Amino acid sequence: MADASLLVDCQRDFAHINDAIIQVATAFETTYFVGRDVFYEPTQTPPFQSDTFASFQHAAQIALPDSEINLICTAKITSATFWAFVSEKLELDEQIRPVKDQLVLKFSQVKLLRAFNIPRYRSTKLRLSYQKSPQGFESIAFACNLHALSFKAYEPLQRIVETERLLRDVYARRSESQQSCFRNGFFRLYQWADSCGLVSDTLHMLTAECLFVLYATGLEETSPLHGITENDENCDESVPELDYLRQVFAKGSFHDFFTEDPEVLDRFTMTVSPPYSRHNFAANLSPEAIRSFKSAIDHVSRLLWLEDTFTLIDSPKAGLQLFLENSQQLVRFTARCWDVKLHALFLEYLPVVLLQFQSRFRARQKGVHEARLWPSPLPTGTDGSDGDSVYLFDIYHTSEDIKSDNNSNASGHDVAELLSCLEEICDGLDYNREIMYMELSLASVSEIQTNLTTAQQSQPSPSSFTKLSIQDQAGPVLSSSTPPSSSPSSKKFRPFSSALSRLRWDPQHRGIVYEVGYIDRFPTASADTDGLLWKPLDTWQKHTEEEDFVPEHRVRKIRKVGDGEAKTVVWDRERRIDGT
């Protein structure tokens, strides 16, 4: 059962967080808007016109703990000038820099906000997005001018327009007490969807805006809070979310909402302008993402109905546990960036690669298997830029006849085929292998749970995540009790590009001299007994002449050069040795 205080204190939470944002607005002298309301306006003439707009959740006056507060800043200056001004006014450290005109800050990183870093909002982050003001835009005439502009090149501002219209249409026809109950009901739905791993803006899953439209257009009537006003004695009662969700799934609103049938879609159309309604139903989701979300919703709802006894999912931890217990085959996605300076950009790009894998796997396994992604990275016990980012996929059968249960088995042939598929897809993913390393590997539930427990104790490093061999996976897939093997045979052999990237960028290899052994195009007397020529790794492929280029398939070995004559082979293509 959810904490009742979280459901009835939305307005107080909004005011608390709003005070923090006003501190930011005051610092760099910007006009601060929430919907059409001006919450703060500079008392003195600022050095340049700057306006800050609250994003959807905050504009809807719904403060959700442990989530990001998104602000869109517009100014008639260049991006570089704006960020330099913000950095100075907020007294940010030099290493805190924007990525793609977005800056994510923890409250603890901003002196002005440290007083607001109370335990309930310990994970709250502030995301500032810069957008150059379009010509003709004036904040004083926001209500009319902003709506009249064409925003094809101003996507963030387009979302401001949609947020303002949505809130106007939803809240205008409700009294203040009805608005309070509406926010409580939406809070319940959002909390459940987030706990089930269905909400992620960066991974193009369900967004708060999309869920808000869902609730306002088709689900509010099914809520136990529907019709209750703030003065009713039952308003503050906490109704189990699962009872609410039974009605939601019985109505089938989730499925109908994403149907392509125009007649069904019209039943959920709001009384607003057609372009806004049609665009907002997609909620900035691509058709591929909509299919993925439909599949996830269907899968989760089926799991909830497998047993007569329902388990209330009221936290991401409980949702992850349900994800693990009902998985058919877990696949671990591990990624690392060797260049510390590019780590922030790496984290921004990582969702693109995750979605790319999901899309390509779905295309390869169409009608047979689906890959459901848990949208949050697994805790690894480290909080630095040198750690791995670990995500989980559940590979499950799409057939309705096959249910998730802990007794399902996978043959060695099926596992080998899946491993081959994963390796091919991983090799084809688009990312810079000079500075990044990514791999896909099978995992068991017991292994992941052990690693989660270990990570919470903050003891081992992320490298403790080991891979299972085909033999380890040949038994029961879900509840395999076979301990992870740490022998060389269970470790995936890295291609030369990945091994080279690791040796160049991994801090643990810093200061060690390596050489690359390759077969030349023509026989030469300077080759060793194995017919290999050797080049220092530091100078590898730093040639200027085309004839000096060496294709990867001609590389045979990498060796470490020690003191004296000692030379140890750390990577051998033919013998499948990988000690990198």
C-alpha positions in Angstrom: 0.0 0.0 0.0 1.4 3.4 -1.0 2.3 6.0 1.6 -0.8 8.1 1.9 1.2 11.3 2.6 2.8 11.0 -0.9 -0.7 11.1 -2.5 -2.2 14.1 -0.7 0.9 16.4 -0.5 1.4 17.1 -4.2 0.7 20.8 -3.7 3.0 21.2 -0.8 5.7 19.3 -2.7 5.2 21.5 -5.7 5.6 24.7 -3.6 8.8 23.3 -2.0 10.5 22.4 -5.2 9.2 25.6 -6.8 11.1 27.6 -4.1 14.3 25.8 -5.2 13.7 26.7 -8.9 13.0 30.3 -8.0 16.5 30.4 -6.4 17.9 29.3 -9.8 15.8 31.8 -11.7 16.9 34.6 -9.3 20.6 33.6 -9.8 20.7 34.1 -13.5 17.9 36.7 -13.6 15.4 34.9 -15.8 11.6 35.2 -16.0 10.2 31.9 -14.7 6.9 30.6 -16.1 4.7 27.7 -14.9 2.0 27.4 -17.6 0.8 30.9 -18.2 1.6 32.1 -14.7 4.7 34.1 -14.1 6.2 32.8 -10.8 9.3 35.0 -10.8 10.3 38.1 -12.7 13.6 40.0 -12.3 13.3 43.1 -10.1 16.1 44.7 -12.1 17.0 44.8 -15.8 18.9 41.6 -16.7 21.9 41.6 -19.0 19.9 39.8 -21.6 16.3 38.6 -22.0 16.0 35.0 -20.6 12.9 33.0 -19.9 12.6 29.6 -18.1 9.6 27.4 -18.5 8.7 24.5 -16.2 8.4 21.1 -18.0 5.3 19.0 -17.8 5.4 17.4 -14.4 6.3 20.5 -12.6 3.8 22.6 -14.6 1.1 20.1 -13.7 2.0 20.8 -10.0 2.9 17.1 -9.4 6.2 16.8 -7.6 7.5 13.2 -7.8 10.4 12.2 -5.5 13.5 10.8 -7.1 12.7 12.2 -10.6 14.2 14.9 -12.7 13.0 18.5 -12.8 13.2 19.6 -16.4 13.4 23.3 -17.2 13.6 24.8 -20.7 15.6 28.1 -20.9 15.2 30.5 -23.8 17.5 33.4 -24.5 18.5 35.7 -27.4 22.2 34.9 -27.0 24.5 32.1 -28.2 24.6 28.8 -26.5 28.2 29.3 -25.3 27.4 32.7 -23.8 24.3 31.3 -22.0 26.1 28.4 -20.4 29.1 30.5 -19.4 26.6 32.9 -17.6 24.7 30.0 -15.9 28.0 28.4 -14.8 29.2 31.6 -13.2 25.9 32.5 -11.5 25.4 29.0 -10.1 29.1 28.7 -9.2 29.5 25.3 -10.9 32.7 23.4 -11.0 34.7 23.5 -14.2 34.2 19.8 -15.0 30.4 20.3 -15.1 29.6 21.1 -18.7 26.5 20.9 -20.8 26.0 18.0 -23.3 23.9 18.9 -26.4 22.7 22.0 -24.7 21.5 20.2 -21.7 22.9 20.3 -18.2 22.0 17.8 -15.5 22.7 18.8 -11.9 22.3 17.2 -8.6 21.0 19.4 -5.9 24.2 18.8 -4.0 26.2 20.3 -6.9 24.5 23.7 -6.7 25.2 25.8 -3.6 21.8 27.5 -3.9 20.0 24.2 -3.8 21.9 22.3 -1.1 19.4 23.5 1.5 16.6 21.7 -0.5 18.4 18.4 -0.6 16.2 16.8 2.0 16.1 12.9 2.2 12.8 12.7 0.4 14.4 14.3 -2.6 17.9 12.9 -2.3 17.9 11.7 -5.9 16.2 14.8 -7.4 18.1 16.2 -10.3 17.7 19.5 -12.2 17.9 19.3 -16.0 18.4 22.6 -17.8 17.8 22.7 -21.5 18.9 25.7 -23.6 16.8 26.9 -26.6 17.6 30.0 -28.5 14.5 32.3 -28.7 12.9 32.3 -32.1 12.5 35.7 -33.8 9.3 37.5 -32.7 9.1 35.6 -29.4 8.4 37.9 -26.4 7.7 36.5 -23.0 5.3 39.2 -22.1 2.9 38.0 -24.8 3.6 34.3 -24.2 0.0 33.2 -24.3 -0.6 34.4 -27.9 2.8 34.8 -29.5 4.1 31.3 -28.5 1.0 29.6 -29.9 1.2 31.5 -33.2 4.8 30.6 -34.0 5.9 27.6 -36.1 8.1 25.4 -34.0 9.4 22.8 -36.4 12.9 23.8 -35.5 12.1 24.4 -31.8 11.0 21.1 -30.4 11.5 22.0 -26.7 9.3 25.1 -27.1 6.7 23.0 -29.0 6.4 20.8 -25.9 5.9 23.9 -23.8 2.9 24.8 -26.0 1.5 21.3 -25.7 1.9 21.3 -21.9 0.2 24.6 -21.5 -2.8 23.4 -23.7 -3.1 20.1 -22.0 -3.1 21.6 -18.5 -5.6 24.2 -19.6 -8.0 21.7 -21.0 -7.7 19.2 -18.1 -7.7 21.6 -15.1 -10.0 24.3 -16.5 -13.1 22.1 -16.1 -12.3 21.0 -12.6 -12.6 22.8 -9.3 -9.5 23.1 -7.0 -10.7 20.2 -4.9 -11.3 18.1 -8.0 -7.8 19.0 -9.3 -6.3 17.8 -6.1 -8.0 14.4 -6.4 -7.1 14.3 -10.1 -3.4 14.8 -9.2 -3.6 12.1 -6.5 -5.1 9.6 -9.0 -2.5 10.4 -11.6 0.3 10.1 -9.0 -0.9 6.6 -8.2 -0.9 5.6 -11.8 2.5 7.2 -12.5 4.0 5.6 -9.4 2.8 2.1 -10.5 3.9 2.5 -14.1 7.3 3.7 -13.0 7.7 0.9 -10.5 6.9 -1.7 -13.3 9.6 -0.3 -15.5 7.3 1.2 -18.1 8.3 4.9 -17.8 11.4 6.3 -19.4 11.6 9.5 -21.5 15.2 8.9 -22.6 14.5 5.3 -23.7 11.3 6.4 -25.6 9.0 4.4 -23.4 6.0 5.8 -21.6 6.3 9.5 -20.7 4.6 11.5 -18.0 2.7 13.5 -20.7 1.4 10.4 -22.4 0.3 8.8 -19.1 -1.4 12.1 -18.2 -3.4 12.0 -21.4 -4.2 8.4 -20.8 -5.6 9.2 -17.3 -7.5 12.3 -18.4 -9.1 10.8 -21.4 -9.9 7.2 -20.5 -8.8 6.0 -17.1 -10.0 8.6 -14.6 -13.5 7.1 -14.4 -12.1 3.8 -13.4 -10.2 5.3 -10.5 -11.5 4.6 -6.9 -10.9 8.4 -6.4 -13.3 9.4 -9.2 -16.1 11.6 -7.9 -14.5 12.1 -4.5 -13.8 15.8 -3.6 -11.2 17.2 -1.3 -13.9 17.7 1.5 -15.0 14.1 1.4 -14.0 11.9 4.3 -12.6 9.2 2.0 -10.4 11.6 0.1 -7.3 10.9 2.2 -7.7 7.1 2.2 -5.1 5.1 0.4 -6.8 2.6 -1.9 -4.5 -0.3 -3.0 -3.3 0.5 -6.5 -3.9 -3.1 -7.6 -7.6 -2.8 -7.1 -7.4 0.3 -9.3 -5.4 -1.5 -11.9 -7.8 -4.4 -12.1 -10.4 -2.0 -13.4 -7.9 -0.4 -15.8 -7.0 -3.7 -17.4 -10.6 -4.9 -17.4 -11.5 -1.9 -19.3 -8.6 -2.5 -21.7 -7.9 1.2 -22.0 -4.1 0.7 -22.3 -4.5 -1.5 -25.3 -7.2 0.7 -26.9 -5.2 3.8 -26.4 -2.4 2.5 -28.6 -4.6 1.0 -31.3 -4.4 2.2 -34.8 -8.2 1.9 -35.3 -9.5 5.5 -35.9 -12.9 4.7 -34.4 -11.4 3.4 -31.1 -8.9 6.3 -31.1 -11.7 8.9 -31.4 -13.2 7.6 -28.1 -10.1 8.9 -26.3 -9.7 12.2 -28.2 -9.7 15.3 -25.9 -11.7 18.4 -26.7 -8.7 20.3 -28.0 -7.3 21.2 -31.3 -6.8 18.2 -33.6 -3.1 18.6 -34.2 -2.4 18.7 -30.5 -4.6 15.7 -29.8 -3.1 13.6 -32.5 0.5 14.5 -31.7 0.1 14.0 -27.9 -1.3 10.5 -28.3 2.0 9.5 -29.7 3.7 11.5 -26.8 6.8 11.9 -28.9 7.0 8.1 -29.3 8.1 6.5 -32.5 6.0 3.7 -34.0 8.7 1.2 -32.9 8.5 2.6 -29.3 4.7 2.3 -29.3 4.9 -1.3 -30.3 7.5 -1.9 -27.6 5.4 -0.3 -25.0 2.2 -2.2 -26.0 4.2 -5.4 -25.7 5.5 -4.5 -22.3 2.1 -3.5 -21.0 0.5 -6.8 -22.3 3.3 -8.8 -20.7 3.1 -7.1 -17.3 -0.7 -7.3 -17.2 -0.5 -11.0 -18.1 1.9 -11.6 -15.2 -0.4 -9.8 -12.8 -3.2 -12.1 -13.7 -1.2 -15.4 -13.6 -2.0 -16.0 -9.9 -5.1 -15.4 -7.8 -3.0 -13.6 -5.2 -1.8 -10.2 -6.4 1.4 -8.6 -5.2 1.3 -4.8 -4.9 4.1 -3.2 -6.9 4.7 0.1 -5.0 8.4 0.7 -5.7 11.0 0.2 -8.4 12.8 -2.3 -6.2 9.6 -4.5 -6.1 9.1 -4.0 -9.8 12.6 -5.2 -10.6 12.1 -8.2 -8.4 8.9 -9.1 -10.3 10.8 -8.5 -13.6 13.5 -11.0 -12.5 11.2 -13.6 -11.0 9.0 -13.8 -14.2 11.8 -13.5 -16.7 12.4 -16.3 -19.2 15.9 -15.5 -20.3 17.9 -12.6 -18.9 20.4 -10.8 -21.2 22.9 -8.4 -19.6 24.0 -5.4 -21.5 27.3 -4.0 -20.2 28.8 -0.7 -21.5 31.8 1.4 -20.5 33.5 4.5 -21.8 37.3 4.7 -21.5 37.5 8.4 -22.0 36.5 10.2 -18.7 36.1 13.5 -20.5 33.4 12.0 -22.8 31.6 10.0 -20.1 28.7 12.5 -20.0 28.2 12.3 -23.7 28.5 8.5 -23.5 25.6 8.3 -21.0 23.5 10.5 -23.3 24.2 8.2 -26.3 23.7 4.9 -24.4 19.9 4.9 -24.8 20.3 5.1 -28.5 22.3 1.9 -28.5 19.9 0.1 -26.2 17.0 0.9 -28.5 19.0 -0.1 -31.5 19.6 -3.5 -30.0 16.0 -3.9 -29.0 14.8 -3.0 -32.5 17.3 -5.2 -34.3 16.5 -8.2 -32.0 12.8 -7.7 -32.6 13.4 -7.7 -36.4 15.5 -10.9 -36.2 13.1 -12.7 -33.9 9.8 -11.4 -35.2 6.8 -13.4 -34.0 9.0 -15.7 -31.8 10.8 -13.7 -29.1 10.5 -10.2 -27.6 13.2 -8.3 -25.7 11.8 -6.2 -22.9 14.2 -3.7 -21.4 14.3 -2.7 -17.7 14.7 1.0 -18.1 17.0 1.8 -15.1 20.6 0.7 -14.9 21.5 -1.8 -12.3 23.3 -0.6 -9.2 26.9 -1.7 -9.4 28.3 -0.4 -6.1 30.3 2.4 -7.8 29.3 6.0 -8.4 32.1 7.2 -10.7 32.8 7.7 -14.4 35.0 4.6 -14.5 32.3 2.1 -13.7 30.2 -0.1 -16.1 26.6 0.8 -17.0 24.6 -2.4 -16.8 21.1 -2.9 -18.2 18.9 -6.0 -18.3 16.7 -7.4 -21.1 14.2 -10.2 -20.7 14.0 -12.4 -23.8 10.6 -14.1 -23.7 8.3 -16.0 -26.0 5.6 -13.9 -27.6 3.2 -16.9 -27.8 0.3 -16.7 -25.4 0.6 -20.4 -24.8 4.0 -20.0 -23.1 3.8 -18.5 -19.6 6.7 -17.3 -17.5 7.4 -19.8 -14.8 10.4 -20.9 -12.9 10.4 -24.4 -14.4 10.8 -23.4 -18.0 13.8 -24.9 -19.7 16.0 -24.0 -22.6 18.0 -26.6 -24.6 21.7 -26.1 -25.2 20.9 -25.6 -28.9 18.5 -22.8 -28.2 21.0 -21.1 -25.9 23.8 -21.4 -28.4 21.5 -20.0 -31.1 20.6 -17.0 -28.9 24.3 -16.4 -28.0 25.1 -16.3 -31.7 22.3 -13.9 -32.4 23.4 -11.6 -29.6 27.0 -11.6 -30.7 26.0 -10.7 -34.3 23.8 -7.9 -33.2 26.4 -6.6 -30.7 29.1 -6.5 -33.4 26.8 -4.4 -35.6 25.8 -1.8 -33.0 26.8 1.8 -33.9 29.2 3.2 -31.4 32.8 4.4 -31.3 34.9 1.3 -30.4 38.0 3.5 -29.8 36.6 4.9 -26.6 33.6 2.6 -25.8 33.2 -1.0 -25.0 29.8 -2.8 -25.1 28.9 -6.5 -24.8 25.8 -8.7 -24.4 25.8 -11.8 -22.3 23.4 -14.3 -20.8 22.7 -14.2 -17.1 20.7 -16.1 -14.5 18.3 -14.7 -12.0 20.3 -16.0 -9.0 23.5 -14.4 -10.4 21.8 -11.0 -10.9 20.2 -11.1 -7.4 23.6 -11.9 -5.9 25.2 -9.1 -7.7 22.5 -6.7 -6.6 23.0 -7.6 -3.0 26.7 -7.2 -3.3 26.4 -3.8 -5.1 24.1 -2.6 -2.3 26.9 -3.3 0.1 29.3 -1.3 -2.1 32.1 -3.9 -2.0 33.2 -5.3 -5.3 33.6 -3.4 -8.5 31.3 -3.8 -11.6 33.8 -6.3 -13.0 32.4 -8.9 -10.6 29.6 -9.3 -13.2 30.6 -12.6 -14.8 29.3 -14.3 -17.9 27.8 -17.8 -18.1 28.9 -20.4 -20.5 26.5 -22.4 -22.7 26.9 -25.3 -20.4 25.9 -23.2 -17.4 22.7 -22.1 -19.2 21.7 -25.6 -20.5 19.7 -26.3 -17.3 16.7 -24.3 -16.0 17.0 -20.8 -17.3 15.3 -18.8 -14.6 16.3 -20.5 -11.4 19.7 -21.8 -12.3 21.7 -22.4 -9.2 24.9 -23.1 -11.0 27.5 -20.5 -9.7 28.9 -18.3 -12.4 32.1 -19.7 -13.9 35.2 -17.5 -13.8 37.3 -19.8 -16.1 38.7 -18.4 -19.3 36.3 -20.5 -21.4 33.3 -18.6 -19.9 34.7 -15.3 -20.9 33.8 -13.9 -24.3 36.7 -13.4 -26.7 36.9 -9.7 -27.6 37.5 -8.7 -31.2 40.8 -6.9 -31.9 39.1 -3.4 -31.9 37.6 -3.9 -28.5 40.8 -5.3 -27.0 42.8 -2.4 -28.5 40.3 0.1 -27.1 40.5 -1.4 -23.7 44.3 -1.4 -23.6 44.5 2.2 -24.8 41.9 3.7 -22.5 41.4 1.5 -19.4 43.2 3.2 -16.5 44.5 -0.1 -15.2 46.6 -0.5 -18.4 48.1 2.9 -18.2 51.9 3.0 -18.2 52.2 -0.6 -19.7 53.9 -1.0 -23.0 52.1 -3.3 -25.6 53.0 -4.5 -29.1 50.7 -5.6 -31.9 51.8 -8.6 -34.0 50.4 -8.9 -37.5 51.1 -10.7 -40.8 52.5 -8.5 -43.5 51.2 -8.7 -47.1 54.6 -9.8 -48.3 57.1 -12.2 -46.7 59.9 -10.4 -44.9 63.1 -11.4 -43.2 62.4 -9.2 -40.2 59.4 -11.4 -39.2 59.7 -13.6 -36.1 59.4 -17.4 -36.0 55.6 -17.1 -36.3 55.8 -14.9 -39.3 54.7 -11.8 -37.4 55.8 -8.2 -37.5 55.5 -6.2 -34.4 54.5 -2.5 -33.9 54.1 -0.6 -30.6 50.5 -0.2 -29.7 50.9 3.5 -29.1 51.8 4.1 -32.7 49.3 1.6 -34.2 47.5 2.9 -37.3 49.0 6.4 -36.8 50.5 6.2 -40.3 50.1 8.8 -43.0 50.7 6.6 -46.0 47.9 4.3 -47.3 50.3 1.4 -47.9 51.1 1.3 -44.2 47.5 0.5 -43.3 47.0 -3.0 -41.7 43.5 -4.6 -41.9 42.3 -6.0 -38.6 42.0 -9.6 -40.0 45.8 -9.7 -40.4 46.4 -9.0 -36.7 47.2 -12.1 -34.8 48.5 -11.2 -31.3 49.0 -8.5 -28.7 51.8 -8.9 -26.2 53.0 -7.0 -23.1 56.6 -5.8 -23.1 58.2 -6.2 -19.7 61.6 -5.6 -18.3 64.5 -7.2 -20.3 63.4 -9.9 -22.7 60.1 -10.8 -21.0 57.2 -10.5 -23.4 53.8 -12.0 -22.5 51.0 -12.6 -25.0 47.7 -11.1 -23.7 45.6 -11.5 -26.8 45.8 -14.4 -29.4 43.3 -14.7 -32.2 44.0 -18.3 -33.1 44.2 -19.7 -29.6 41.3 -17.5 -28.4 43.3 -16.1 -25.5 42.0 -12.7 -24.1 43.8 -11.4 -21.1 42.9 -7.8 -21.7 
